[in-house]
Amino acid sequence: MSIDISKLHTTDLGEARIRHNLSLAVEDVIAWCKDAVRTYGADGARVERRGKNWYITGAGFVLTINAHSHTVITAHPRD
């Protein structure tokens, strides 16, 4: 895995989109995303690079992260 967790960030709109899509009630969305990436594998999550993006699939969510800029683009719930 070559996602540099310390570089993860998002825009204000991205933060609102992630919070809305995952129904998160957390103050710091990026801290939540960093924890999700940090703990991948512990809960059966997987990391996959497809083209310009990383996809982190975890327990109940999928994060999309731009591989070059480390921007968390969006997140979606997973069945």
C-alpha positions as CSV (number, residue, x, y, z in Angstrom):
1,M,0.0,0.0,0.0
2,S,1.4,3.4,-0.8
3,I,-1.2,5.7,0.6
4,D,0.5,8.3,2.8
5,I,-2.0,8.7,5.6
6,S,-0.4,11.9,6.8
7,K,-1.2,13.5,3.4
8,L,-4.9,12.7,3.4
9,H,-7.2,15.7,3.0
10,T,-10.4,16.7,1.4
11,T,-12.3,19.8,0.3
12,D,-15.2,21.4,2.3
13,L,-17.6,19.9,-0.2
14,G,-15.9,16.5,0.0
15,E,-16.2,16.6,3.8
16,A,-19.9,17.3,3.6
17,R,-20.4,14.6,0.9
18,I,-18.5,12.0,2.9
19,R,-20.4,12.9,6.1
20,H,-23.7,12.8,4.3
21,N,-23.1,9.6,2.3
22,L,-21.9,7.6,5.3
23,S,-24.3,9.3,7.8
24,L,-21.3,10.2,10.0
25,A,-21.8,12.1,13.2
26,V,-18.2,12.9,13.7
27,E,-16.5,16.3,13.9
28,D,-13.3,15.4,12.0
29,V,-14.1,13.5,8.8
30,I,-10.4,13.2,7.8
31,A,-9.5,11.7,11.2
32,W,-12.2,9.2,10.6
33,C,-10.9,8.4,7.1
34,K,-7.3,8.1,8.4
35,D,-8.5,5.6,11.1
36,A,-10.4,3.7,8.4
37,V,-7.3,3.4,6.2
38,R,-5.0,2.7,9.2
39,T,-7.1,-0.2,10.3
40,Y,-7.6,-1.8,6.8
41,G,-7.2,-5.5,7.0
42,A,-8.2,-5.7,10.7
43,D,-11.8,-5.8,9.8
44,G,-11.5,-7.5,6.4
45,A,-11.0,-4.3,4.5
46,R,-9.0,-4.2,1.3
47,V,-7.1,-1.6,-0.6
48,E,-7.1,-1.6,-4.4
49,R,-5.7,0.8,-6.9
50,R,-7.6,1.3,-10.1
51,G,-6.3,3.9,-12.5
52,K,-5.8,7.2,-10.7
53,N,-7.7,6.3,-7.5
54,W,-7.3,4.1,-4.5
55,Y,-10.4,2.3,-3.2
56,I,-10.5,1.3,0.4
57,T,-13.3,-1.2,1.0
58,G,-14.1,-1.7,4.7
59,A,-16.8,-2.8,7.0
60,G,-19.8,-0.9,5.6
61,F,-18.0,1.7,3.4
62,V,-15.9,2.3,0.3
63,L,-13.5,5.3,0.3
64,T,-12.3,6.8,-3.0
65,I,-8.9,8.5,-2.7
66,N,-7.0,10.2,-5.5
67,A,-3.6,8.4,-5.7
68,H,-1.6,11.5,-6.7
69,S,-3.0,14.2,-4.5
70,H,-4.2,12.0,-1.6
71,T,-7.5,13.8,-1.7
72,V,-10.4,11.8,-0.2
73,I,-12.9,12.3,-3.1
74,T,-16.0,10.5,-1.7
75,A,-17.3,7.6,0.3
76,H,-20.2,5.3,-0.1
77,P,-21.9,2.8,2.1
78,R,-21.4,-0.8,1.3
79,D,-23.9,-3.6,1.8
